[in-house]
Amino acid sequence: MKRKISSTVFLFLSSLAFTQVGINLDQPKATLDILSKGSSAATKALKISNSASTPLEMVTVLDNGNVGVNNMSPQTKFAITASSPGSGFNLSDGSQGVGKVLSSDANGNAQWTQSPLIAPVIIPDLSSSGVNLTIGAANFTHTGTTITLPANSTYAISASFLITGNILPTPGQSIFLRSCFSDTPGGGSSPDVVSGKLISGIWTSSSIYGLVVGGTVIKNSSSNPKTYYYNAGAMTTNGNPSGTIFNFGGKAWSEDSIYAIPVGSLLVTQ
């Protein structure tokens, strides 16, 4: 007899466990299915209040679908009213960080990103002496200078470096020197470069100096800071000059400089 009663109770409780509940519905389609009495912001489909002496309406769902948290008459699809700054909303998805702002992609998917208005301007520590380059060298050589860009950032980089050496180009001679930011020491331009894959300059006849001046835009799309190597070489010459370029790409000369300005969402490619 006890076994029969136990079995009956078990079956009854099991049926309750799988019951679908409908409010204002005879045939609910979900575990809890509610049909509200209206379809406008004038009436409420759901209201949850706390037990304070003056109850606070903690969650409100209007019949037009607007949801309020501590907001009894939300005017948008989701509205939060908080008592103090920073207590109304939190998104922790791994992209959060100090000074970041909430931004979205083209599909409206949101994440925290570094604001270009508060991201740091970067002035890297240049190589103390740079590198000596054989005039006419076809390959790139690492100058010893690097720059590290923050995760998920885009920077416009300006570079200026003096060209000089142990020769004075004669009439008809010229040296065209190329440089780039690379993923590897001695490598070519990084695929992260959005614009300006090469920064180049010319050293012409009867001049003691030449100058490499230009800019590039690099987008580090990775979730970690990334270091780029400033390489130089890949020269084109005219008039068969020979010799050595001294101390290129470092801070041996007063004209030598690199600085990077954040552009972030301000960058528009056309």
JOVEN-V233611 format. One record per backbone hydrogen bond with DSSP energy under -0.5 kcal/mol. NH is the residue of the N-H (numbers start at 1). CO is the residue of the C=O. Records with the same first field share a line. If there is no record, write none. Layout:
NH=CO / CO
This chain:
5=1
6=2
7=3
8=4
9=5
10=6
11=7
12=8
13=9
14=10
15=11
16=12
17=13
18=14
19=16
21=31
23=33
24=22
33=21
35=23
36=34
43=40
45=61
46=61
48=59
50=56
55=53
57=55
58=48 / 56
59=48
60=68
61=46
62=66
63=40 / 43
65=62
67=77
68=60
69=79
70=58 / 68
74=71
79=67
81=69
87=84
93=91
100=97
101=113
103=101 / 111
105=109
108=105
111=103
113=101
115=99
118=115
119=115
122=260
123=121
124=122
126=124
127=249
131=248
133=245
135=243
137=134
141=232
143=230
147=228
149=147 / 226
152=222
153=150 / 220
155=218
156=261
157=155 / 216
158=259
159=214
160=257
161=212
163=210
164=162
166=244
173=170
174=238
175=203
176=236
177=175 / 201
178=233
179=199
180=231
182=180 / 229
187=184
190=181
193=190
194=217
195=217
199=179
201=177
202=211
203=175
204=202
205=173
206=169
207=204
210=163
211=202
212=161
213=200 / 211
214=159
216=157
217=195
218=155
219=192
220=153 / 218
221=219
226=149
228=147
229=182
230=145
231=180 / 229
232=141
233=178
234=139
235=137
236=176
238=174
245=133
246=164
248=131
250=247
251=127
256=253
257=160
259=158
260=122
261=156
263=154
264=154
266=263
267=264
